[in-house]
Amino acid sequence: MTCSTFFNSSSSSIAVNLRALEGELARTIESIEAVQSAKVLIAIPKESIFVREQPKPTASVLLRLKPGADLTPEQIKAIMYLVAHAVPNLTWDRVTVADNRGRLLSELVKQELQKYSKQELEVKSKLELELANKVKSLLIQAFGPEHIQVAASVEVEVGKENITESLVNPDLTAIVSQRKIQEKEDSIKKTPLASPGTDTNVPPTSLPNFEVTQSKKSKKDTTTNFDVSKVLRKVEKPIFKIKRLTVSVLIDKNLVKDKKQIELIQKLVEDAVGYNPQRGDKVTVAAIPFGYITQLKQMLEARPVSFWERYNYAILSLVLGILLAGMILGYFLYKRKRYIEMLEAEKRKLEEEIRKREEEELAKAQGALAPEEEQYKELTEQLIDLANESPEVVATVIRKWMKEDITIAKK
């Protein structure tokens, strides 16, 4: 077996194993209730020793859903993780899932994850703005808006909370089962009575053993089981938790008396923002003289302004306008020159065509006269030869022509 044959057989075995893995993954995905059929395609790039970063494998899953069925984001994510964990070096975010309706289902999962991160940023910005405004409104009353600066930073953790609610409606009931037991028994018991008016001390006389029993028994057992209307509702809502907050306050030192006042201000700020040392919160209050900034502004305003600083915008605008006008004028001059050159070239071309046509017509005219001249020359040469060979004949012919001309002239 040659080296090329060995590598061909190795690559073919890899392809066969890859197709078998795709089939197994497709059959596994089809076990999901909403999926009617599935097709999995896995792309594993070839490794190369000349590439520093090796390309990563990717996978595509095409689903045909059952009529009226749909997949939840959790099911889509489960399919992506299932395929990713079956292929080495494949991450779930490099698995693309689409359905027969042309929807990119994998993007729904990614958008949901991005949505929570976006919500986290929105909540973070909103909380920071609220905390800064709360501290400002607390300190503006004492120091004024121009003498304080507040900055707040919040670390937020975003999660989801699943709530299951059971709603019972007692007005809507139904009998599930019913049991009734009813028993009744009646009997009479009688004994003989003494004769009226007999003395009580008189010993009783023996009476015959005669007794009548009388009893009454009744039992009633009724059991009825009712089932009330019940609705189970699952609610999923995002929750936000503050992990840590940091607040920095800068106050004009000219308005702060001593260190105790700064400590009091820090205590007020901590109470206003809900300071929690166990959470790692931090509140800093510093006093810096704001007058230096005001004095610097005044010095800049009082400094004499040079001619260039005063009219720099006007000069720059004028120069730019001149440059722009020069560019426009140069463009039009260039276009005019090109137009004149084009007209001259067309004129030269037209004159050349006219000259060529005249030469062609002259050549044609000369070509038409050439045959007559040749014929005249041939006849002249024949007459000269005839005169040399038979001068008598030529003389006779000439005399005959002369007689004919004289006759015609007399007439």
C-alpha positions as CSV (number, residue, x, y, z in Angstrom):
1,M,0.0,0.0,0.0
2,T,1.4,3.4,-1.0
3,C,1.4,6.5,1.1
4,S,-1.3,8.2,-1.0
5,T,-3.5,5.1,-0.8
6,F,-3.1,5.1,3.0
7,F,-4.1,8.7,3.3
8,N,-7.1,8.3,0.9
9,S,-8.4,5.4,2.9
10,S,-7.9,7.3,6.2
11,S,-9.8,10.3,4.9
12,S,-12.6,8.1,3.5
13,S,-13.0,6.4,6.9
14,I,-13.2,9.8,8.6
15,A,-15.9,10.8,6.1
16,V,-17.8,7.6,6.8
17,N,-17.6,8.1,10.6
18,L,-18.8,11.7,10.2
19,R,-21.8,10.7,8.1
20,A,-22.7,8.0,10.7
21,L,-22.5,10.6,13.5
22,E,-24.7,13.0,11.5
23,G,-27.3,10.2,11.1
24,E,-27.2,9.3,14.8
25,L,-27.6,13.0,15.8
26,A,-30.5,13.4,13.4
27,R,-32.3,10.4,14.8
28,T,-31.7,11.7,18.4
29,I,-33.2,15.1,17.5
30,E,-36.2,13.4,15.9
31,S,-37.1,12.0,19.3
32,I,-38.2,15.5,20.3
33,E,-42.0,15.6,20.2
34,A,-42.3,18.7,18.0
35,V,-39.7,17.5,15.4
36,Q,-40.9,15.4,12.5
37,S,-37.6,15.0,10.7
38,A,-34.0,16.4,11.1
39,K,-30.9,16.6,9.1
40,V,-27.5,17.4,10.5
41,L,-24.4,18.6,8.6
42,I,-21.0,18.8,10.3
43,A,-18.0,20.6,8.7
44,I,-14.6,19.8,10.2
45,P,-11.8,21.8,8.6
46,K,-8.5,20.2,7.8
47,E,-5.7,20.9,10.1
48,S,-2.5,22.5,8.8
49,I,0.9,23.0,10.4
50,F,1.3,26.2,8.5
51,V,-1.6,27.9,10.2
52,R,-1.2,29.5,13.6
53,E,-4.9,29.5,14.5
54,Q,-6.7,26.4,13.4
55,P,-10.2,26.9,12.0
56,K,-13.0,25.6,14.3
57,P,-15.6,23.1,13.2
58,T,-19.2,24.2,12.6
59,A,-22.5,22.4,12.3
60,S,-25.9,23.0,10.7
61,V,-29.2,21.4,11.7
62,L,-32.3,21.6,9.5
63,L,-35.6,20.7,11.2
64,R,-39.0,19.8,9.8
65,L,-41.5,20.5,12.5
66,K,-44.9,18.8,12.8
67,P,-47.9,20.8,11.6
68,G,-49.0,23.3,14.3
69,A,-45.9,22.5,16.5
70,D,-43.1,24.8,17.5
71,L,-40.0,24.7,19.6
72,T,-39.3,26.6,22.8
73,P,-36.0,28.5,23.2
74,E,-34.9,25.9,25.8
75,Q,-35.5,23.0,23.2
76,I,-33.5,24.9,20.6
77,K,-30.7,25.5,23.0
78,A,-30.8,21.8,24.0
79,I,-30.4,20.8,20.3
80,M,-27.4,23.2,19.9
81,Y,-25.7,21.8,23.0
82,L,-26.5,18.2,21.9
83,V,-24.7,18.7,18.6
84,A,-21.9,20.7,20.1
85,H,-21.0,18.0,22.7
86,A,-21.0,15.3,20.1
87,V,-18.3,16.9,18.0
88,P,-14.8,17.6,19.4
89,N,-13.8,21.3,19.6
90,L,-17.3,22.4,18.6
91,T,-19.0,25.1,20.7
92,W,-22.7,25.5,20.9
93,D,-22.7,29.1,19.5
94,R,-21.2,27.7,16.2
95,V,-24.2,25.4,15.7
96,T,-26.9,26.9,13.3
97,V,-30.4,25.6,13.6
98,A,-33.1,26.4,11.0
99,D,-36.6,25.0,10.2
100,N,-38.6,24.2,7.1
101,R,-40.3,27.6,7.4
102,G,-37.0,29.4,6.8
103,R,-36.5,30.7,10.4
104,L,-33.1,30.8,12.0
105,L,-34.0,29.3,15.3
106,S,-30.4,29.5,16.8
107,E,-30.5,33.3,16.5
108,L,-33.6,33.3,18.8
109,V,-31.5,31.8,21.6
110,K,-28.6,34.3,20.9
111,Q,-31.0,37.2,20.8
112,E,-32.5,36.1,24.1
113,L,-29.1,36.0,25.7
114,Q,-28.2,39.4,24.2
115,K,-31.5,40.8,25.4
116,Y,-30.7,40.1,29.0
117,S,-27.3,41.7,28.6
118,K,-29.0,44.7,27.1
119,Q,-31.4,44.9,29.9
120,E,-28.5,44.7,32.3
121,L,-26.9,47.7,30.7
122,E,-30.2,49.6,30.7
123,V,-30.8,48.8,34.4
124,K,-27.2,49.7,35.3
125,S,-27.5,53.1,33.5
126,K,-30.9,53.8,35.1
127,L,-29.7,53.0,38.6
128,E,-26.5,55.0,38.3
129,L,-28.5,58.0,37.1
130,E,-31.1,57.7,39.9
131,L,-28.4,57.4,42.6
132,A,-26.5,60.4,41.2
133,N,-29.7,62.5,41.0
134,K,-30.6,61.4,44.5
135,V,-27.3,62.5,46.0
136,K,-27.4,65.8,44.0
137,S,-30.8,66.7,45.2
138,L,-29.7,66.1,48.7
139,L,-26.6,68.3,48.5
140,I,-27.8,71.0,46.2
141,Q,-29.9,72.5,48.9
142,A,-26.8,73.2,51.0
143,F,-24.1,73.9,48.5
144,G,-25.8,74.8,45.2
145,P,-25.5,73.0,41.8
146,E,-22.2,74.6,40.8
147,H,-20.3,73.4,43.9
148,I,-20.8,69.7,43.8
149,Q,-20.1,66.8,41.4
150,V,-21.5,63.3,41.8
151,A,-20.6,60.1,40.0
152,A,-22.2,56.7,40.7
153,S,-21.3,53.2,39.5
154,V,-23.4,50.1,40.0
155,E,-22.7,46.4,39.3
156,V,-25.9,44.6,38.5
157,E,-26.7,40.9,38.3
158,V,-29.5,39.8,36.0
159,G,-31.4,36.6,36.4
160,K,-34.8,35.0,35.8
161,E,-37.4,34.0,38.3
162,N,-40.0,31.3,37.5
163,I,-43.3,31.6,39.4
164,T,-46.0,29.0,39.3
165,E,-49.4,30.3,40.3
166,S,-52.5,28.2,41.1
167,L,-55.7,30.0,40.7
168,V,-58.8,28.4,42.2
169,N,-62.4,29.4,41.3
170,P,-64.8,28.2,44.1
171,D,-67.8,29.2,42.0
172,L,-67.1,26.5,39.4
173,T,-67.4,23.1,41.1
174,A,-68.2,19.6,39.9
175,I,-69.1,16.4,41.8
176,V,-66.4,13.8,41.4
177,S,-67.7,11.0,43.7
178,Q,-70.6,10.6,46.1
179,R,-71.3,7.9,48.8
180,K,-74.6,7.5,50.7
181,I,-75.2,5.0,53.7
182,Q,-78.7,5.0,55.4
183,E,-79.7,2.5,58.2
184,K,-82.9,2.5,60.3
185,E,-84.2,0.1,63.1
186,D,-87.3,0.4,65.4
187,S,-88.2,-2.0,68.4
188,I,-90.5,-1.7,71.6
189,K,-89.7,-3.1,75.1
190,K,-92.5,-3.1,77.8
191,T,-92.7,-4.4,81.5
192,P,-95.9,-5.0,83.7
193,L,-96.8,-2.1,86.1
194,A,-98.1,-2.4,89.8
195,S,-101.8,-2.0,90.7
196,P,-102.7,1.5,91.5
197,G,-103.0,2.4,95.3
198,T,-100.8,-0.5,96.6
199,D,-98.6,0.4,99.5
200,T,-95.0,0.6,98.8
201,N,-93.9,-1.4,101.8
202,V,-95.9,-4.3,100.8
203,P,-93.5,-6.9,99.5
204,P,-93.9,-7.5,95.8
205,T,-95.8,-10.5,94.7
206,S,-94.3,-12.7,92.1
207,L,-95.4,-12.0,88.6
208,P,-95.0,-14.1,85.6
209,N,-91.8,-13.5,83.5
210,F,-93.2,-11.3,80.8
211,E,-91.1,-8.6,79.0
212,V,-91.5,-6.6,75.8
213,T,-88.4,-4.7,74.2
214,Q,-88.8,-1.4,72.4
215,S,-85.8,0.3,70.5
216,K,-85.3,2.9,67.7
217,K,-82.1,3.1,65.7
218,S,-81.2,5.3,62.7
219,K,-78.0,5.9,60.8
220,K,-77.3,8.1,57.8
221,D,-73.8,8.6,56.2
222,T,-73.4,10.8,53.1
223,T,-70.0,11.6,51.5
224,T,-69.8,13.9,48.5
225,N,-66.4,14.8,46.9
226,F,-66.3,18.1,44.9
227,D,-63.6,19.2,42.5
228,V,-63.1,23.0,42.1
229,S,-61.8,24.7,38.9
230,K,-58.1,25.2,39.1
231,V,-55.7,27.1,36.7
232,L,-51.9,26.6,36.9
233,R,-49.9,29.5,35.4
234,K,-46.2,29.7,35.0
235,V,-44.7,33.2,34.9
236,E,-41.1,33.9,34.0
237,K,-39.8,37.4,34.8
238,P,-36.3,38.9,35.0
239,I,-34.9,39.9,38.4
240,F,-32.2,42.4,39.0
241,K,-29.8,42.3,42.0
242,I,-27.3,45.0,43.0
243,K,-23.9,43.3,43.6
244,R,-22.0,46.4,44.4
245,L,-22.2,50.2,44.2
246,T,-19.7,53.0,44.3
247,V,-20.5,56.7,44.8
248,S,-18.0,59.5,44.6
249,V,-18.9,63.1,45.7
250,L,-16.7,66.1,45.0
251,I,-17.5,69.3,47.0
252,D,-16.1,72.8,46.8
253,K,-13.6,73.1,49.7
254,N,-14.4,76.8,50.1
255,L,-17.8,75.8,51.4
256,V,-16.7,73.0,53.8
257,K,-15.7,74.0,57.3
258,D,-13.9,71.0,58.7
259,K,-13.4,67.3,58.5
260,K,-16.4,66.5,60.6
261,Q,-18.7,68.2,58.1
262,I,-17.2,65.9,55.4
263,E,-17.9,62.9,57.6
264,L,-21.4,64.0,58.1
265,I,-21.9,64.5,54.4
266,Q,-20.5,61.0,53.8
267,K,-22.9,59.5,56.3
268,L,-25.9,61.3,54.6
269,V,-24.8,60.0,51.2
270,E,-24.5,56.4,52.6
271,D,-28.0,56.6,54.0
272,A,-29.4,58.0,50.7
273,V,-27.9,55.4,48.4
274,G,-28.5,52.4,50.7
275,Y,-24.9,51.7,51.7
276,N,-24.2,48.0,52.5
277,P,-20.6,47.2,53.7
278,Q,-21.2,43.5,53.5
279,R,-21.9,43.9,49.7
280,G,-18.6,45.8,49.3
281,D,-20.1,49.2,48.7
282,K,-17.9,52.3,48.7
283,V,-18.8,55.9,49.3
284,T,-16.1,58.6,48.9
285,V,-16.5,62.3,49.7
286,A,-13.7,64.7,48.9
287,A,-13.3,68.5,49.2
288,I,-11.4,70.4,46.5
289,P,-11.4,74.2,46.0
290,F,-13.5,74.9,42.9
291,G,-12.2,78.5,43.0
292,Y,-9.1,77.6,41.0
293,I,-11.3,76.6,38.0
294,T,-13.2,79.8,38.3
295,Q,-10.1,81.9,38.5
296,L,-8.6,80.1,35.6
297,K,-11.7,80.9,33.5
298,Q,-11.5,84.5,34.6
299,M,-7.8,84.7,33.7
300,L,-8.5,83.3,30.3
301,E,-11.4,85.7,29.7
302,A,-9.3,88.7,30.9
303,R,-6.2,87.8,28.8
304,P,-5.9,90.0,25.6
305,V,-6.9,88.2,22.5
306,S,-4.6,88.4,19.5
307,F,-5.7,89.2,16.0
308,W,-5.3,85.6,14.9
309,E,-7.4,84.2,17.9
310,R,-10.1,86.7,17.2
311,Y,-10.4,86.3,13.4
312,N,-9.0,82.8,12.9
313,Y,-12.4,81.4,12.0
314,A,-13.1,84.1,9.5
315,I,-9.7,83.8,8.0
316,L,-9.9,80.0,7.7
317,S,-13.4,80.4,6.2
318,L,-12.1,82.9,3.6
319,V,-9.1,80.7,2.7
320,L,-11.3,77.6,2.4
321,G,-13.7,79.6,0.3
322,I,-10.9,80.7,-2.1
323,L,-9.5,77.2,-2.3
324,L,-13.0,75.8,-3.1
325,A,-13.6,78.5,-5.7
326,G,-10.2,77.8,-7.3
327,M,-10.9,74.1,-7.4
328,I,-14.3,74.7,-9.1
329,L,-12.8,77.2,-11.6
330,G,-9.8,74.8,-12.3
331,Y,-12.3,72.0,-12.9
332,F,-14.3,74.0,-15.4
333,L,-11.2,75.2,-17.2
334,Y,-9.9,71.6,-17.4
335,K,-13.3,70.5,-18.8
336,R,-13.3,73.3,-21.3
337,K,-9.8,72.5,-22.5
338,R,-10.7,68.8,-22.9
339,Y,-13.8,69.9,-24.9
340,I,-11.7,72.0,-27.2
341,E,-9.2,69.2,-27.7
342,M,-12.0,66.8,-28.5
343,L,-13.5,69.3,-31.1
344,E,-10.1,69.7,-32.8
345,A,-9.6,65.9,-32.9
346,E,-13.1,65.5,-34.4
347,K,-12.2,68.2,-37.0
348,R,-9.0,66.5,-38.0
349,K,-10.7,63.2,-38.2
350,L,-13.4,64.7,-40.5
351,E,-10.8,66.4,-42.8
352,E,-8.9,63.1,-43.0
353,E,-12.0,61.3,-44.0
354,I,-12.9,63.9,-46.7
355,R,-9.4,63.7,-48.1
356,K,-9.5,59.9,-48.3
357,R,-12.9,60.1,-50.0
358,E,-11.6,62.6,-52.7
359,E,-8.6,60.4,-53.4
360,E,-10.8,57.3,-53.8
361,E,-13.1,59.2,-56.2
362,L,-10.1,60.5,-58.3
363,A,-8.6,57.0,-58.4
364,K,-12.0,55.6,-59.6
365,A,-12.2,58.3,-62.4
366,Q,-8.6,57.6,-63.6
367,G,-9.5,53.9,-63.6
368,A,-12.5,54.5,-65.9
369,L,-10.4,56.5,-68.5
370,A,-7.5,54.1,-68.7
371,P,-9.1,51.5,-71.0
372,E,-10.0,54.1,-73.7
373,E,-6.4,55.4,-73.7
374,E,-5.1,51.9,-74.0
375,Q,-7.4,51.2,-77.0
376,Y,-6.4,54.4,-78.7
377,K,-2.8,53.6,-78.2
378,E,-3.2,50.1,-79.7
379,L,-5.0,51.5,-82.8
380,T,-2.3,54.0,-83.3
381,E,0.4,51.4,-83.2
382,Q,-1.5,49.2,-85.6
383,L,-1.9,52.0,-88.1
384,I,1.8,52.8,-87.9
385,D,2.7,49.1,-88.5
386,L,0.3,49.0,-91.4
387,A,1.8,52.2,-93.0
388,N,5.3,50.7,-92.7
389,E,4.3,47.4,-94.2
390,S,1.8,48.7,-96.9
391,P,2.2,52.3,-97.6
392,E,0.2,52.1,-100.9
393,V,-2.8,50.8,-99.1
394,V,-2.6,53.6,-96.5
395,A,-2.3,56.2,-99.2
396,T,-5.3,54.8,-101.1
397,V,-7.4,54.9,-97.9
398,I,-6.3,58.5,-97.2
399,R,-7.2,59.6,-100.7
400,K,-10.6,57.9,-100.4
401,W,-11.2,59.7,-97.1
402,M,-10.2,63.0,-98.6
403,K,-12.6,62.6,-101.6
404,E,-15.4,61.8,-99.2
405,D,-14.7,64.9,-97.2
406,I,-14.6,67.1,-100.3
407,T,-17.9,65.6,-101.5
408,I,-19.5,66.2,-98.2
409,A,-18.2,69.8,-98.2
410,K,-19.6,70.6,-101.7
411,K,-23.0,69.3,-100.7
